[in-house]
């Protein structure tokens, strides 16, 4: 399971584990900006890993330059490119480790483009010959928020990319 952040992974990991699914997490988020934010989110994932004894692999790559280049400096297609970068790497890793399938914690957020994520997941399924597991985790979003507060995990204030950070500040103006 691609892990975008500790908070968003809580409910999906809990739900899948309760269903008897063995979850291996993957941290790969080259979109997160600034580096201080990237570090806070990475640290929260390692904290959660210790608390819940999770199996998580890390591709610790601060790829902001590549992200900006590939997203066309913030064009309309930026979310699509971002999802594609992360799900491509997740599907590659799933195939590499012999997993039955892959998914993403992005499927919990009411702020993400659910249908776009599904379509890209299906593309990566075909590309890498590994099943994309689709589940709408959004009904558990509030439960995940409460659980993250109880666990004392870092809670971010925006999606993660430089563009969503900018939009957050512009809305305050």
C-alpha positions in Angstrom: 0.0 0.0 0.0 1.3 3.4 -1.0 1.4 5.5 2.1 0.9 9.2 1.4 1.1 10.0 5.2 0.6 8.4 8.5 -2.9 9.9 9.1 -4.4 8.7 5.8 -3.0 5.2 6.2 -4.6 4.5 9.6 -8.1 3.5 8.5 -7.0 1.7 5.3 -4.4 -0.4 7.2 -6.8 -1.1 10.0 -9.6 -2.1 7.6 -7.4 -4.3 5.4 -5.8 -6.0 8.4 -9.2 -6.7 9.9 -10.1 -8.4 6.6 -7.1 -10.6 6.9 -5.0 -8.8 4.2 -1.3 -8.6 4.9 -0.2 -5.0 4.3 3.3 -3.9 3.3 3.5 -0.2 3.2 5.6 1.9 0.8 6.7 5.5 1.5 7.4 7.3 -1.7 6.3 10.9 -1.9 8.5 13.0 -4.1 5.8 15.7 -4.3 5.9 16.9 -0.7 7.2 20.4 -0.2 9.0 22.0 1.6 11.6 19.6 2.9 10.6 20.3 6.5 7.1 19.1 5.7 8.5 16.1 4.0 10.5 15.2 7.1 7.6 15.7 9.4 5.4 13.3 7.4 8.2 10.8 7.0 8.8 10.9 10.8 5.1 10.4 11.5 5.1 7.3 9.3 8.1 5.8 11.1 6.4 6.6 14.4 3.3 4.8 13.2 5.4 1.9 12.0 6.8 1.4 15.5 3.5 1.9 17.3 1.6 -0.7 15.1 4.6 -2.9 14.2 4.0 -2.3 10.5 6.0 -3.6 7.6 6.9 -0.5 5.6 9.5 0.0 2.9 10.9 3.5 2.3 12.1 5.2 -0.9 13.3 8.3 0.8 13.6 10.6 -2.2 12.9 14.3 -2.0 12.2 14.7 -5.7 10.7 18.2 -5.8 12.7 19.1 -8.9 11.5 16.1 -10.9 7.9 16.7 -9.6 7.9 20.4 -10.7 9.3 19.4 -14.1 6.9 16.6 -14.7 3.8 18.6 -13.5 4.5 21.4 -16.0 5.1 24.0 -13.2 1.7 23.5 -11.7 -0.5 22.9 -14.7 -4.0 21.6 -14.5 -2.7 18.0 -14.9 -0.5 18.2 -11.8 -2.5 15.8 -9.6 -2.7 13.2 -12.4 1.1 13.3 -12.8 1.6 13.2 -9.0 -0.7 10.1 -8.6 1.0 8.5 -11.6 4.5 9.0 -10.2 3.6 7.4 -6.9 1.3 4.6 -8.1 3.8 3.6 -10.8 6.5 3.1 -8.1 4.1 1.3 -5.8 3.0 -1.1 -8.5 6.7 -1.7 -9.4 7.5 -2.5 -5.8 4.4 -4.7 -5.4 5.5 -6.8 -8.4 9.1 -6.9 -7.2 8.2 -8.3 -3.8 5.6 -10.7 -5.2 2.5 -9.0 -3.6 -0.9 -10.0 -4.8 -1.8 -6.4 -5.4 -1.3 -2.8 -4.5 -3.4 0.2 -3.3 -2.9 3.6 -1.9 -3.9 5.5 1.3 -4.9 8.4 -1.1 -8.2 6.5 -1.5 -9.3 7.8 2.0 -9.1 11.5 1.4 -12.2 13.4 0.5 -9.8 16.0 -0.9 -8.2 13.8 -3.5 -9.5 13.0 -7.0 -10.8 9.6 -6.3 -11.8 8.7 -9.9 -8.4 9.9 -11.3 -6.6 7.7 -8.7 -8.7 4.7 -9.7 -8.0 5.2 -13.4 -4.3 5.6 -12.8 -4.3 2.6 -10.5 -5.8 0.5 -13.3 -3.2 1.8 -15.8 -0.5 0.8 -13.4 -2.2 -2.6 -13.0 -1.9 -3.2 -16.7 1.6 -1.8 -17.0 3.1 -3.9 -14.2 0.8 -6.9 -14.3 -0.2 -6.6 -10.6 -3.8 -6.1 -9.4 -4.8 -2.6 -8.2 -7.0 -3.1 -5.1 -9.8 -0.6 -5.1 -11.7 0.3 -2.0 -13.4 3.5 -1.1 -12.0 4.2 2.3 -13.5 7.7 2.4 -16.3 6.7 4.8 -13.6 6.1 7.4 -11.8 9.4 7.0 -13.2 11.0 10.2 -12.4 7.8 12.1 -8.9 8.1 10.9 -8.6 11.7 11.9 -9.7 10.9 15.4 -7.4 7.9 15.7 -4.4 10.1 14.5 -5.2 12.6 17.2 -5.3 9.8 19.9 -1.9 8.5 18.6 -0.4 12.0 18.6 0.7 11.8 15.0 1.7 14.9 13.1 -1.3 16.2 11.1 -0.6 18.2 8.0 -2.5 21.2 6.8 -2.4 20.6 3.0 -2.1 17.9 0.4 1.6 18.1 0.3 2.8 19.6 -3.0 4.1 23.1 -3.5 1.0 24.1 -5.4 -1.4 22.9 -2.7 0.7 24.8 -0.1 0.5 27.9 -2.2 -3.3 27.5 -2.5 -3.7 27.1 1.2 -2.0 30.4 1.8 -3.9 32.2 -1.0 -7.2 31.1 0.6 -6.2 32.8 3.8 -5.6 36.1 2.0 
